[in-house]
Structure formats: C-alpha cells, structure tokens
Amino acid sequence: MNTDIRALSDKEIHAVSGGMKWDHNYVSKDVIDARGGYLTVWGVTMTFDINGKCSSISPA
C-alpha cells in the first residue's frame, strides 16, 4: 500500500467518482449560504448572510 502524500492533478480529480467539485467562479442563485440562514413566513423566503443582513427575498 502506497501512503505517500501528494497533490492530485486536475485529470486525477476529474476522474474521481462522487464527491464535490467546487468552482470558485460559479455562483448559483439556488444555493443558500450555510453560514447565514433563511426564514419562510406567509409563503415568502428571506435569506440572510453571515452578518444577519437580508440577502434575498423570494416566493416559497
């Protein structure tokens, strides 16, 4: 068993099945920042950033 530690190449990372691949340049409006939160009241969802400021309002 080889236990050497090394960085994987981009080709090796893309060959991995499963797991999460993160693109720092991609932003999705469908993702809620887990460091903040959200609140749904009367069919309206409000999302909040890490500082508690409302970052979006949308129908639930």
N, C-alpha and C positions, 0 to 999 in steps of 0.2 A: 504494500500500500504506500503510495507516494503522499507525503504530508507536507511537501514544500508549499509555501505561501507565495503567491504571485498575483499580479493584476491580470484579469481576463481581457482578452482582446474584444473589440466590438463584434467580430464574427462569432466568437465563442458565446458572448452574452446573448446575441440574437438566436443562437442555436438552442438555448435552454428552453425546455418546455415548461410552461407555468411560470409563476412569479409575476412580479410587477416590473414593467419597463417605464421609466419616467423620462419625459421630455420636458426640460425646463422651459422651453419656448412655447408649449401648448397650454392654452387656457380654455377651460370649458365652463360655460355658464351653468351647466347642470351639476357642478360639484360644489358642495358646501365645505368651507374651510373648517376642519375639525377642531381647530384651536378656538374658534368663536362658538357659534351655535345658531339655533333657529327657534322661532316661535310661530305656531299657527293659531290664529284666532279668527273666528267667524269666516272661514274659508280663505283667509289671506295669510301667506307665509312671509315672515320677515327674517332675514339672515343678518347675523352680527359678526363683526370681525373680532380679533383677539382683544381689542380695547373696548368692546361693548358698543361701538358705533354701528348703526344700521347700514348694511352694505347693499341690500336689495329688498324689494317688496314685490311679491308676485302672487297670482291666484293659486290656491292649493289644488 
